[in-house]
Amino acid sequence: MSQKNVEILIGRLVTDETLRGTFLSNPEATLHSLGEAGLDLNQVEIEALLEMPTDAWPAMAACIHPRLQKIALERGCP
């Protein structure tokens, strides 16, 4: 079951701009929050994700078609 969660997380990191930004600014806290939200990762998987080069995530995201991306939209004044 955990491998499926790794795949889900990697998919989200390369397609969700907000999550990716949060992860890049504080990966440990992001993984902890995701774990509390039900994304079960074991310690080996967490360590492997934390050892990934930080520039890998934006590079992978750049290879994903924009229609498959979840972009962060800045909200203007109401």
FENRA-V591508 format. One record per residue. N is the residue number from 0. RES is the residue in one letter. NEAR is the number of other C-alpha atoms within 10 Angstrom. D_CENTER is the distance of its C-alpha to the mean C-alpha in Angstrom with 2 decimals. Layout:
n:res:near:d_center
N:RES:NEAR:D_CENTER
N:RES:NEAR:D_CENTER
This chain:
n:res:near:d_center
0:M:7:18.23
1:S:12:15.61
2:Q:12:15.01
3:K:12:14.25
4:N:16:11.52
5:V:18:10.04
6:E:11:10.44
7:I:12:8.98
8:L:18:5.64
9:I:16:5.94
10:G:13:7.32
11:R:17:5.04
12:L:21:2.70
13:V:22:6.46
14:T:25:8.04
15:D:17:6.92
16:E:18:8.25
17:T:15:8.47
18:L:18:5.12
19:R:20:4.55
20:G:16:8.02
21:T:14:7.92
22:F:18:5.87
23:L:17:8.33
24:S:12:11.13
25:N:11:10.99
26:P:17:8.77
27:E:15:11.47
28:A:12:11.83
29:T:17:8.29
30:L:20:8.64
31:H:15:12.14
32:S:12:11.58
33:L:14:9.53
34:G:13:12.42
35:E:10:14.92
36:A:9:13.73
37:G:10:14.53
38:L:17:11.64
39:D:19:13.97
40:L:20:13.09
41:N:13:16.05
42:Q:9:16.67
43:V:9:16.83
44:E:15:13.37
45:I:16:12.01
46:E:12:14.28
47:A:9:13.33
48:L:17:9.61
49:L:15:11.14
50:E:9:13.72
51:M:10:11.75
52:P:8:13.10
53:T:14:11.07
54:D:9:12.61
55:A:11:11.34
56:W:18:7.97
57:P:16:10.18
58:A:11:12.85
59:M:14:11.24
60:A:20:10.24
61:A:13:13.89
62:C:10:15.16
63:I:12:13.95
64:H:9:16.78
65:P:11:16.49
66:R:8:17.65
67:L:11:14.56
68:Q:15:12.27
69:K:14:11.59
70:I:13:12.84
71:A:11:13.33
72:L:8:17.05
73:E:6:19.08
74:R:6:21.82
75:G:5:25.33
76:C:4:28.25
77:P:3:29.21
